[in-house]
């Protein structure tokens, strides 16, 4: 296909994706109150606990145009999330013609696994957020009120969901490197000390509080997923070894038989 046709195809896929995102954004705008109630759910839990202990915690807008800008942001993020199946499919259809049959099968399998893994990480972050916020706000001195900007809270909320979701995709990256022949299960096993250390460091950086409980809340699932990834790599290496052993071996100066 000529370059111009590729560009036209890319433009068509982008237009379809943008239309889907616009429709999702419109739904996010209409259902803004319900979506924002879901976003502020962890914060409301912290507010209730703070009031019981005599502390004042408030979520507030600090600018005149902030309520309007916030509704635009929440509606935009909602539109991107709701349109995810559409723009992922358009991206897939644009890339597919350049892939071989086995590469298409691998890509489809990895996409099918990556989605629930990312959602699981984001769900864990959502469950973790109230405790993390409570610990962070617990450092407030006496007679000091916590007036937190809604914009900063939304950034913190989205960043936590993104970090946890991406963290859950790291084992899938390891499996992808193994399938590509870059990383073997034996090599992965020899690196287990560094992998454990890397998981702990990643969890310590990703969790805002840094206390052992919240650190383990992210580190243990990541370690379990990494162990599962090693099992998949080990099984794939064994399959490759059996296939190599069953294949006929020819010397450099021998001619293979032709199947006529």
N, C-alpha and C positions, 0 to 999 in steps of 0.2 A: 504494500500500500504506500503511495507517495506521501511525502511529509505533509502536504497541504490537506490530504484526506485525514491524516492522523490528527492534525490540529482542529479540523472541523468536527471530528468525532469527540475530541476532548472538550470542545466548546459545547457540544450537545449534551454530553454527560454532566458538565458543570452547570448548565442551565437547569437541567432536571433536578440536580442536587440542590441548587439554590432555591428553586420553586418549592421543593419539599421542606427545606429549612424555613422558608418564609411562612408556609402554611403551619408548620409546627410552632413558629414564633407567634403567629396569630392565636393559636390555641393557648399558648403560654400566657399571652396577654389577657385573654378572656378568663382563664382560670388562675390568674395571678395570686389571688388570696389563698387558694388551696395549696398552690405550689410553695408560696412563701411560708405558709404554716408548716409545711414539711421541712423546709430549710431551717427554720428557727426552732424546730422541735427540740434538738439537743440543748439549745440555749435556754429555752423555757424550763427544761428540767433543772438546769443549774440555778435559774432564778428562784425556783421554788425551794431548792435546798438552801440557797443563800438567805432567803427571807426567814427560814426556820432558825438559822444561826445568827440572825440580827444584822446581816450585811445587805447593802443596797447594790443591786446590779441592774443596769438599765441598758437596753438596746435603743439607740437614738440616731436620728438623722442630724447631721451637722451643717447642712447647706440648704439653701432655698430650693434648688433644683434636684436635690438628692432623691426625693421620693420618685420623681419621674425617671431619673437615670437608673435607679434601682429596678424599677419595673421593666425598663428596657433590657437591662442586663439579665434579669431572671427570665424574661420571656425569650431572649436570645439563646441562653443556655438550654432552656426547655425545648426550643425549636431544634437545636443541634442534636439533642438527645432523642427526641421523637423521630427525627428524620434519619437517625443512624442506619436503620436497615436500607433505606433508599440510597444514601450516598455511598455506603459500603458496597452495595450491589453495583452501582454505577462504576465505582473504582474497580471492582472485580471484573466487570464486563470490558472495561478499557484495557486491563492488563492481560486478561485471559488469552487473547489471540497470539501473544508473544511467548506463551508457555507451552511446554510439552505436556503430554497427557499425564505422566507421573507427577510433574510439577504442579499441574492444576489440582490433582488429587491431594498432594501435600498441602498446598496453600488453602484449599477448602477445609481440610481437616484442622489445620492450625487456627483458621479463623473461627471454626466451630468451637474449639476448645478455649480460645482466647477470650471470647465474649463472656461465658460464665465465670472464668477466672477473674477477669477485671471486675465484674459485678460483685463477686464474692468479696474481693478486697475492698471495694467501695462500701459494701454493706457492713463489713467489719469496722471500717473507719466511722461509719454513722453510729454504730453501737458504742464505739470507743469514745466518741467526741464528748458526751456529757461528763465522763470522769476526767478526761484531759482538761476540759474547760474549768471544772471545779477545782482541780489541783492548781492550775495556773492562776485563777482568780483568788485562790486561797492565800496567795502571797500579799494581798492588799493590806496595807497597814490599817490600824483601827481608825475609825472616824473618817475614812476616805471612801467615797462612792466610786463605783465602776460604771462610767458612762462610755459605752463602746459604740463606735461608729458602725452602722449597718454595712457600709461598704467594706470595711476592714474585716468584719465578721464573715461576710460572703466570700471574700478572698481566702480567708483562713479555712472556711468550710470546703470550698472547691479544691484548694491545694491538698488538704488532708485526704479527700476522696481520691484525687488523682495519684498521690504518692502511694497510697495503699493499693490502688488498682494496678499501677505499674509494677509495684513490688511483687504482686502475685503473678505477673507475667514473666518474671525472670526465669523460673524453672522451664517455662515453655521455650525461652530463648536457648537454654542449654540443650533441650531436646532437638531444637532446630539445627544447632551446630553439630550435633551428633548425626543427624540424618544427612547433613551436608558433607559428612566425612571429616570435619575439622576437629572434633572432640570425641574421644573414646571414653567408655565407662571406666576403664582402668586408669586413665589419666584423671578423670573426675574423682575417683576413689582416692588417688594419691594426694589430691588437693583438699581432702575433707577438713583438715584443720583450718586452712585458710578460708574455706567456704563458710564454716561455722563462725569464724571471726568476722568475715564480711557481712553475714546475716545480722550478727549482733550490732555491728557498727551501723549498718543501714537502718536497723530498727531504732537504734538510739538517735540517729539523725532525723528519722521520719516522725517519731513520736515527739510531741512538743514538750512533754513533762520530763522525760528521761528517767523516771522512777522504774525500778525493776519490774513491777507488775505490768505496767503499760508496755514496757519494752518486750517482755515475754509474750504479751498478747499478740504482737506482730511477728516476733522472731519464731515462736513455736509453729504456727501455720506455715511460715516460709520454709522452715527446716523440714517439715513433713512433706511439703510439695517438692522440695529439692531431693528428698529421698525417693519420692515417687518418680521424679525425672530421672534419677540415676537408675532405677529399675527399668524404665523404658529404654534408656540408652544401653543397658546391659543386655536386654532382650534383643534389641536391634543389632548389637555387635555379634551376638550368637547366631542370629539369622544370616548375617553377612558371612560369618565364618563357615556355616554349613553350605551356603551357596557356593563359596569359593572352593570348598573341598569337593563338592559334587561336579564342578566344572572340569572339563578335560585339561590337563596340563601339557603344554607344548614347549619344547626347548627353543632357544633362539635360532638354531639352525635347522628346525624341523618345519615341515609344511603341514598345516591342518588339513584333514580330509574334507572334501566338498560333498555336501548333501545334494545328490542329483535326483 
